[in-house]
Structures are given as C-alpha cells and as structure tokens.
Amino acid sequence: MKILHVVAGLARSGGGLSELIPSYAAEVARLGHCVTLATVAKNGALLSLATEKAVAAGVKLVRYAPARPNHLFFSFEMFRRLGRLIADNDVVHVHSNWTFPVWWACHLALRCGKGLVMSPHGCIEPVRLKKSACKKRIAGWMFDRRYMRRATVVHATSQQEAEGINDYMPGLTRVTVVPSGVHPEELQGAITHTEVEARWPDCKGRRIALFLSRIHPLKGLDSLITVWSRLEGVFQDWQVVIAGPSENGYEDRLRSRVKALGLTSRVTFCGPLYGADKAMALRSAALFVLPSHNENFGIVVAEALACGVPVITTKGTPWSELLGQSEVCGRCGWWIDIGEEPLAEALGEAMNMSDEQLQAMGKEGQRLIEARYQWPAVSRQMEKVYQLALTARSSNGDMQ
C-alpha cells in the first residue's frame, strides 16, 4: 500500500504528536509499505527527532511552506500541490483537528476516492472543546463533523477516546481503537546518578518524582505544586522535577508560584528533553507523575512504564491498567480522580514506599508494555486499519 500521513506541524518543541505521528509512519514503513509524511514547515526548520528517524526508516517527508500569518497552519503551497500527492496514494491518514492541512487533505481524499483515516488525538474531548468554543462549534459544523461522518475509519488510541468520539458524533460506527506504541529497548539502560546530579544539583541524594510533558494548564501542574507545598516538609528525600516545553509562557507563571511558596530548592525545572536526555530523565525517576485533566492516550505514561517507573495519573487519562486488574500485570501505579486531595493521597502513599517496593511495581509496568504496547504489534494493527480503509473505499466508493 501507499499511505500518506498529513499533519499540521512536526516541530521539535511541538509536543507528543510531533514524536508520535512520525513513529506511526516509520513503523508501518518497516512492514514494507510506501509511506509519505506531509506537513507545513519551512525548508531547513528543525523537526522532531522522531521525524528524523522516520526519514531514516524510509518515510518520504514532504514540506509545504507556511503562509504568513500562519493562521491554522495555512499553506498556499499545500493548497496548490497536495492534490497530486493524494492522487498518488491509496490511503490518507490525517491527524488532529481544527487545522487547514487536515481539512484540505480530507476534502481531497474524498474527492479522489481514497481511503480516509482520521485520528482526532483528543481534540474533540469536552475539556479541549471549551477553548475557543464558538470557533470550534462553527468549524466542527463546517468541516470536522462533516469529514468524520464520511471518513472510512476514525481511529482512537484508547477505548476512553473512542467513547468521547461517539459522544461528539453519536451513531458513528466506523471507530477503531489502536493504541500508540513504544520501543522499550530505546528507553532502558543503566542510570548514572552522577550525571543526573551534575545536571540537576538539587536532586543530589534525593529520589525523583518526574513530570515530563507539555507545560500547559491542562496538565495539572498547578495542583502538583500546591500538593507538593504541603508534602515536601515530610518527604525530605524527594525532589520534584518538571521537564517539557512551555506553552504561552506558562512555565514562568509556575516558577513564580514555586518561588512564592518557598519551593525553589525542591522543584527543578529542566526545560524540554528529547532523545537520550529524555530517556535518561525517565530512567532516573523513582516515580512518574502526570496529573493531567485530559489525555487521549498519554504516550509518556507508556514510556515511563517501559523504563520500570511506577506512574501516578488521573482518570482524565485512559490508564486504568495501572491498577493491575487484569491477567497481564500486577499493579504498576495509581489511577486517581482529578483534584488535589486524590493527588496528595497517591503521592503520600508512593513516597512512603521503599525503593524495592517501587521497583517491584515498575517491573509490573514493564510487563504491561511488553504485552500490549510495543511498536511491532501496534504497527500490525495499524496495517489492518489501512487495509480496511482501502478495501472499504474500493468496494463502496464515497461513504456517506
């Protein structure tokens, strides 16, 4: 098959999708398919490490120059040229919502009679629809709902996301769940504590509770800092480390709050981490904390588990498996209600555990990842989705 992925942006600081989408492309290319990845980016612009790896794996990268101003990732070049690229592929897979590249690719794919796979990646969750709500209602009526109704397959990364899609589009029957994946071998390795302490001196002699994601209000960092101000006096052997790219200056606001609470020496901000630096931070952690209000999947949870780190996250994420209530693994973390009190209770329980107890939970997390979330198995599931999209489109023409 010839498969085209279309996404608005793949900047190195662009968050999880900039790493995840090229991985989908690369893993399917490794199965022998011809895969192209199209995005809006200037020539020479620094793209995500996953994009570089995808190109090395044989994925063809097509950049379209952005227009000025780059509202909704509009590109005159993409407007003129994307049709020829779509005509040359069998299946078109668009990622996210609310952007010109997604709408234009959907329009062209349907016009050309191509299999169309749409992945909202959490964009239509209620908490995200509240931002710019009026604009999104208009855009949803004009574009997103229309294209989702006509897509060959709508792809969700978790059952929780699939339920959200069905709430947004009642009666939609072509929703398929395929999770995201990780390569555990790329994350695991020995920890050199001297390296960690040299980079973050405040961590010396302390166990690390790590947050690693976009620094954004939806991630619950305000709650984490408030709870930590109550607990840090009791848990002197712990340090909170916050890693990730800041959005709209939010890190500056958090730093001011940390300073006001007298936590400057107990909370370490280390900026965005990629590649080996990211893996090192995950491996150095004794505990991973993601108090997010909403995640359609939360790939960083899978990455932490792959490193043998137990996880605290909320029911705004689809990680009920942390509770160990299946035959795959035992308990490997905490899946809690959103809010300060549940977070304080979980953190207190976790930080009272010995290293041996936390490591035992971490091993259960590794078992979960090995059983369900490794890329080779995930890519074969995606291959079946593309085969379904191609077959359904060929058999039925333009699906209504």
Secondary structure as a PSIPRED ss2 file (coil, helix, strand):
# PSIPRED VFORMAT (PSIPRED V4.0)

   1 M C   1.000  0.000  0.000
   2 K E   0.000  0.000  1.000
   3 I E   0.000  0.000  1.000
   4 L E   0.000  0.000  1.000
   5 H E   0.000  0.000  1.000
   6 V E   0.000  0.000  1.000
   7 V C   1.000  0.000  0.000
   8 A C   1.000  0.000  0.000
   9 G C   1.000  0.000  0.000
  10 L C   1.000  0.000  0.000
  11 A E   0.000  0.000  1.000
  12 R C   1.000  0.000  0.000
  13 S C   1.000  0.000  0.000
  14 G C   1.000  0.000  0.000
  15 G C   1.000  0.000  0.000
  16 G H   0.000  1.000  0.000
  17 L H   0.000  1.000  0.000
  18 S H   0.000  1.000  0.000
  19 E H   0.000  1.000  0.000
  20 L H   0.000  1.000  0.000
  21 I H   0.000  1.000  0.000
  22 P H   0.000  1.000  0.000
  23 S H   0.000  1.000  0.000
  24 Y H   0.000  1.000  0.000
  25 A H   0.000  1.000  0.000
  26 A H   0.000  1.000  0.000
  27 E H   0.000  1.000  0.000
  28 V H   0.000  1.000  0.000
  29 A H   0.000  1.000  0.000
  30 R C   1.000  0.000  0.000
  31 L C   1.000  0.000  0.000
  32 G C   1.000  0.000  0.000
  33 H C   1.000  0.000  0.000
  34 C E   0.000  0.000  1.000
  35 V E   0.000  0.000  1.000
  36 T E   0.000  0.000  1.000
  37 L E   0.000  0.000  1.000
  38 A E   0.000  0.000  1.000
  39 T E   0.000  0.000  1.000
  40 V E   0.000  0.000  1.000
  41 A C   1.000  0.000  0.000
  42 K C   1.000  0.000  0.000
  43 N C   1.000  0.000  0.000
  44 G C   1.000  0.000  0.000
  45 A C   1.000  0.000  0.000
  46 L C   1.000  0.000  0.000
  47 L E   0.000  0.000  1.000
  48 S C   1.000  0.000  0.000
  49 L H   0.000  1.000  0.000
  50 A H   0.000  1.000  0.000
  51 T H   0.000  1.000  0.000
  52 E H   0.000  1.000  0.000
  53 K H   0.000  1.000  0.000
  54 A H   0.000  1.000  0.000
  55 V H   0.000  1.000  0.000
  56 A H   0.000  1.000  0.000
  57 A C   1.000  0.000  0.000
  58 G C   1.000  0.000  0.000
  59 V C   1.000  0.000  0.000
  60 K E   0.000  0.000  1.000
  61 L E   0.000  0.000  1.000
  62 V E   0.000  0.000  1.000
  63 R E   0.000  0.000  1.000
  64 Y E   0.000  0.000  1.000
  65 A C   1.000  0.000  0.000
  66 P C   1.000  0.000  0.000
  67 A C   1.000  0.000  0.000
  68 R C   1.000  0.000  0.000
  69 P C   1.000  0.000  0.000
  70 N C   1.000  0.000  0.000
  71 H H   0.000  1.000  0.000
  72 L H   0.000  1.000  0.000
  73 F H   0.000  1.000  0.000
  74 F C   1.000  0.000  0.000
  75 S C   1.000  0.000  0.000
  76 F H   0.000  1.000  0.000
  77 E H   0.000  1.000  0.000
  78 M H   0.000  1.000  0.000
  79 F H   0.000  1.000  0.000
  80 R H   0.000  1.000  0.000
  81 R H   0.000  1.000  0.000
  82 L H   0.000  1.000  0.000
  83 G H   0.000  1.000  0.000
  84 R H   0.000  1.000  0.000
  85 L H   0.000  1.000  0.000
  86 I H   0.000  1.000  0.000
  87 A H   0.000  1.000  0.000
  88 D C   1.000  0.000  0.000
  89 N C   1.000  0.000  0.000
  90 D C   1.000  0.000  0.000
  91 V E   0.000  0.000  1.000
  92 V E   0.000  0.000  1.000
  93 H E   0.000  0.000  1.000
  94 V E   0.000  0.000  1.000
  95 H E   0.000  0.000  1.000
  96 S C   1.000  0.000  0.000
  97 N C   1.000  0.000  0.000
  98 W C   1.000  0.000  0.000
  99 T C   1.000  0.000  0.000
 100 F H   0.000  1.000  0.000
 101 P H   0.000  1.000  0.000
 102 V H   0.000  1.000  0.000
 103 W H   0.000  1.000  0.000
 104 W H   0.000  1.000  0.000
 105 A H   0.000  1.000  0.000
 106 C H   0.000  1.000  0.000
 107 H H   0.000  1.000  0.000
 108 L H   0.000  1.000  0.000
 109 A H   0.000  1.000  0.000
 110 L H   0.000  1.000  0.000
 111 R H   0.000  1.000  0.000
 112 C C   1.000  0.000  0.000
 113 G C   1.000  0.000  0.000
 114 K C   1.000  0.000  0.000
 115 G E   0.000  0.000  1.000
 116 L E   0.000  0.000  1.000
 117 V E   0.000  0.000  1.000
 118 M E   0.000  0.000  1.000
 119 S E   0.000  0.000  1.000
 120 P C   1.000  0.000  0.000
 121 H C   1.000  0.000  0.000
 122 G C   1.000  0.000  0.000
 123 C C   1.000  0.000  0.000
 124 I C   1.000  0.000  0.000
 125 E C   1.000  0.000  0.000
 126 P H   0.000  1.000  0.000
 127 V H   0.000  1.000  0.000
 128 R H   0.000  1.000  0.000
 129 L H   0.000  1.000  0.000
 130 K C   1.000  0.000  0.000
 131 K C   1.000  0.000  0.000
 132 S C   1.000  0.000  0.000
 133 A H   0.000  1.000  0.000
 134 C H   0.000  1.000  0.000
 135 K H   0.000  1.000  0.000
 136 K H   0.000  1.000  0.000
 137 R H   0.000  1.000  0.000
 138 I H   0.000  1.000  0.000
 139 A H   0.000  1.000  0.000
 140 G H   0.000  1.000  0.000
 141 W H   0.000  1.000  0.000
 142 M H   0.000  1.000  0.000
 143 F H   0.000  1.000  0.000
 144 D H   0.000  1.000  0.000
 145 R H   0.000  1.000  0.000
 146 R H   0.000  1.000  0.000
 147 Y H   0.000  1.000  0.000
 148 M H   0.000  1.000  0.000
 149 R H   0.000  1.000  0.000
 150 R H   0.000  1.000  0.000
 151 A C   1.000  0.000  0.000
 152 T C   1.000  0.000  0.000
 153 V E   0.000  0.000  1.000
 154 V E   0.000  0.000  1.000
 155 H E   0.000  0.000  1.000
 156 A E   0.000  0.000  1.000
 157 T C   1.000  0.000  0.000
 158 S C   1.000  0.000  0.000
 159 Q H   0.000  1.000  0.000
 160 Q H   0.000  1.000  0.000
 161 E H   0.000  1.000  0.000
 162 A H   0.000  1.000  0.000
 163 E H   0.000  1.000  0.000
 164 G H   0.000  1.000  0.000
 165 I H   0.000  1.000  0.000
 166 N H   0.000  1.000  0.000
 167 D H   0.000  1.000  0.000
 168 Y H   0.000  1.000  0.000
 169 M C   1.000  0.000  0.000
 170 P C   1.000  0.000  0.000
 171 G C   1.000  0.000  0.000
 172 L C   1.000  0.000  0.000
 173 T C   1.000  0.000  0.000
 174 R C   1.000  0.000  0.000
 175 V E   0.000  0.000  1.000
 176 T E   0.000  0.000  1.000
 177 V E   0.000  0.000  1.000
 178 V C   1.000  0.000  0.000
 179 P C   1.000  0.000  0.000
 180 S C   1.000  0.000  0.000
 181 G C   1.000  0.000  0.000
 182 V E   0.000  0.000  1.000
 183 H C   1.000  0.000  0.000
 184 P H   0.000  1.000  0.000
 185 E H   0.000  1.000  0.000
 186 E H   0.000  1.000  0.000
 187 L H   0.000  1.000  0.000
 188 Q C   1.000  0.000  0.000
 189 G C   1.000  0.000  0.000
 190 A C   1.000  0.000  0.000
 191 I C   1.000  0.000  0.000
 192 T C   1.000  0.000  0.000
 193 H H   0.000  1.000  0.000
 194 T H   0.000  1.000  0.000
 195 E H   0.000  1.000  0.000
 196 V H   0.000  1.000  0.000
 197 E H   0.000  1.000  0.000
 198 A H   0.000  1.000  0.000
 199 R H   0.000  1.000  0.000
 200 W C   1.000  0.000  0.000
 201 P H   0.000  1.000  0.000
 202 D H   0.000  1.000  0.000
 203 C H   0.000  1.000  0.000
 204 K C   1.000  0.000  0.000
 205 G C   1.000  0.000  0.000
 206 R C   1.000  0.000  0.000
 207 R E   0.000  0.000  1.000
 208 I E   0.000  0.000  1.000
 209 A E   0.000  0.000  1.000
 210 L E   0.000  0.000  1.000
 211 F E   0.000  0.000  1.000
 212 L E   0.000  0.000  1.000
 213 S C   1.000  0.000  0.000
 214 R C   1.000  0.000  0.000
 215 I E   0.000  0.000  1.000
 216 H C   1.000  0.000  0.000
 217 P H   0.000  1.000  0.000
 218 L H   0.000  1.000  0.000
 219 K H   0.000  1.000  0.000
 220 G C   1.000  0.000  0.000
 221 L H   0.000  1.000  0.000
 222 D H   0.000  1.000  0.000
 223 S H   0.000  1.000  0.000
 224 L H   0.000  1.000  0.000
 225 I H   0.000  1.000  0.000
 226 T H   0.000  1.000  0.000
 227 V H   0.000  1.000  0.000
 228 W H   0.000  1.000  0.000
 229 S H   0.000  1.000  0.000
 230 R H   0.000  1.000  0.000
 231 L H   0.000  1.000  0.000
 232 E C   1.000  0.000  0.000
 233 G C   1.000  0.000  0.000
 234 V C   1.000  0.000  0.000
 235 F C   1.000  0.000  0.000
 236 Q C   1.000  0.000  0.000
 237 D C   1.000  0.000  0.000
 238 W E   0.000  0.000  1.000
 239 Q E   0.000  0.000  1.000
 240 V E   0.000  0.000  1.000
 241 V E   0.000  0.000  1.000
 242 I E   0.000  0.000  1.000
 243 A E   0.000  0.000  1.000
 244 G C   1.000  0.000  0.000
 245 P C   1.000  0.000  0.000
 246 S E   0.000  0.000  1.000
 247 E C   1.000  0.000  0.000
 248 N C   1.000  0.000  0.000
 249 G C   1.000  0.000  0.000
 250 Y H   0.000  1.000  0.000
 251 E H   0.000  1.000  0.000
 252 D H   0.000  1.000  0.000
 253 R H   0.000  1.000  0.000
 254 L H   0.000  1.000  0.000
 255 R H   0.000  1.000  0.000
 256 S H   0.000  1.000  0.000
 257 R H   0.000  1.000  0.000
 258 V H   0.000  1.000  0.000
 259 K H   0.000  1.000  0.000
 260 A H   0.000  1.000  0.000
 261 L C   1.000  0.000  0.000
 262 G C   1.000  0.000  0.000
 263 L C   1.000  0.000  0.000
 264 T C   1.000  0.000  0.000
 265 S C   1.000  0.000  0.000
 266 R C   1.000  0.000  0.000
 267 V E   0.000  0.000  1.000
 268 T E   0.000  0.000  1.000
 269 F E   0.000  0.000  1.000
 270 C C   1.000  0.000  0.000
 271 G C   1.000  0.000  0.000
 272 P C   1.000  0.000  0.000
 273 L C   1.000  0.000  0.000
 274 Y C   1.000  0.000  0.000
 275 G H   0.000  1.000  0.000
 276 A H   0.000  1.000  0.000
 277 D H   0.000  1.000  0.000
 278 K H   0.000  1.000  0.000
 279 A H   0.000  1.000  0.000
 280 M H   0.000  1.000  0.000
 281 A H   0.000  1.000  0.000
 282 L H   0.000  1.000  0.000
 283 R H   0.000  1.000  0.000
 284 S H   0.000  1.000  0.000
 285 A C   1.000  0.000  0.000
 286 A C   1.000  0.000  0.000
 287 L E   0.000  0.000  1.000
 288 F E   0.000  0.000  1.000
 289 V E   0.000  0.000  1.000
 290 L E   0.000  0.000  1.000
 291 P C   1.000  0.000  0.000
 292 S C   1.000  0.000  0.000
 293 H C   1.000  0.000  0.000
 294 N C   1.000  0.000  0.000
 295 E C   1.000  0.000  0.000
 296 N C   1.000  0.000  0.000
 297 F C   1.000  0.000  0.000
 298 G C   1.000  0.000  0.000
 299 I H   0.000  1.000  0.000
 300 V H   0.000  1.000  0.000
 301 V H   0.000  1.000  0.000
 302 A H   0.000  1.000  0.000
 303 E H   0.000  1.000  0.000
 304 A H   0.000  1.000  0.000
 305 L H   0.000  1.000  0.000
 306 A H   0.000  1.000  0.000
 307 C C   1.000  0.000  0.000
 308 G C   1.000  0.000  0.000
 309 V C   1.000  0.000  0.000
 310 P C   1.000  0.000  0.000
 311 V E   0.000  0.000  1.000
 312 I E   0.000  0.000  1.000
 313 T E   0.000  0.000  1.000
 314 T E   0.000  0.000  1.000
 315 K C   1.000  0.000  0.000
 316 G C   1.000  0.000  0.000
 317 T C   1.000  0.000  0.000
 318 P C   1.000  0.000  0.000
 319 W C   1.000  0.000  0.000
 320 S H   0.000  1.000  0.000
 321 E H   0.000  1.000  0.000
 322 L H   0.000  1.000  0.000
 323 L H   0.000  1.000  0.000
 324 G C   1.000  0.000  0.000
 325 Q C   1.000  0.000  0.000
 326 S C   1.000  0.000  0.000
 327 E C   1.000  0.000  0.000
 328 V C   1.000  0.000  0.000
 329 C C   1.000  0.000  0.000
 330 G C   1.000  0.000  0.000
 331 R C   1.000  0.000  0.000
 332 C C   1.000  0.000  0.000
 333 G E   0.000  0.000  1.000
 334 W E   0.000  0.000  1.000
 335 W E   0.000  0.000  1.000
 336 I E   0.000  0.000  1.000
 337 D C   1.000  0.000  0.000
 338 I C   1.000  0.000  0.000
 339 G C   1.000  0.000  0.000
 340 E H   0.000  1.000  0.000
 341 E H   0.000  1.000  0.000
 342 P H   0.000  1.000  0.000
 343 L H   0.000  1.000  0.000
 344 A H   0.000  1.000  0.000
 345 E H   0.000  1.000  0.000
 346 A H   0.000  1.000  0.000
 347 L H   0.000  1.000  0.000
 348 G H   0.000  1.000  0.000
 349 E H   0.000  1.000  0.000
 350 A H   0.000  1.000  0.000
 351 M H   0.000  1.000  0.000
 352 N C   1.000  0.000  0.000
 353 M C   1.000  0.000  0.000
 354 S C   1.000  0.000  0.000
 355 D H   0.000  1.000  0.000
 356 E H   0.000  1.000  0.000
 357 Q H   0.000  1.000  0.000
 358 L H   0.000  1.000  0.000
 359 Q H   0.000  1.000  0.000
 360 A H   0.000  1.000  0.000
 361 M H   0.000  1.000  0.000
 362 G H   0.000  1.000  0.000
 363 K H   0.000  1.000  0.000
 364 E H   0.000  1.000  0.000
 365 G H   0.000  1.000  0.000
 366 Q H   0.000  1.000  0.000
 367 R H   0.000  1.000  0.000
 368 L H   0.000  1.000  0.000
 369 I H   0.000  1.000  0.000
 370 E H   0.000  1.000  0.000
 371 A H   0.000  1.000  0.000
 372 R H   0.000  1.000  0.000
 373 Y C   1.000  0.000  0.000
 374 Q E   0.000  0.000  1.000
 375 W H   0.000  1.000  0.000
 376 P H   0.000  1.000  0.000
 377 A H   0.000  1.000  0.000
 378 V H   0.000  1.000  0.000
 379 S H   0.000  1.000  0.000
 380 R H   0.000  1.000  0.000
 381 Q H   0.000  1.000  0.000
 382 M H   0.000  1.000  0.000
 383 E H   0.000  1.000  0.000
 384 K H   0.000  1.000  0.000
 385 V H   0.000  1.000  0.000
 386 Y H   0.000  1.000  0.000
 387 Q H   0.000  1.000  0.000
 388 L H   0.000  1.000  0.000
 389 A H   0.000  1.000  0.000
 390 L H   0.000  1.000  0.000
 391 T H   0.000  1.000  0.000
 392 A H   0.000  1.000  0.000
 393 R H   0.000  1.000  0.000
 394 S H   0.000  1.000  0.000
 395 S H   0.000  1.000  0.000
 396 N H   0.000  1.000  0.000
 397 G C   1.000  0.000  0.000
 398 D C   1.000  0.000  0.000
 399 M C   1.000  0.000  0.000
 400 Q C   1.000  0.000  0.000
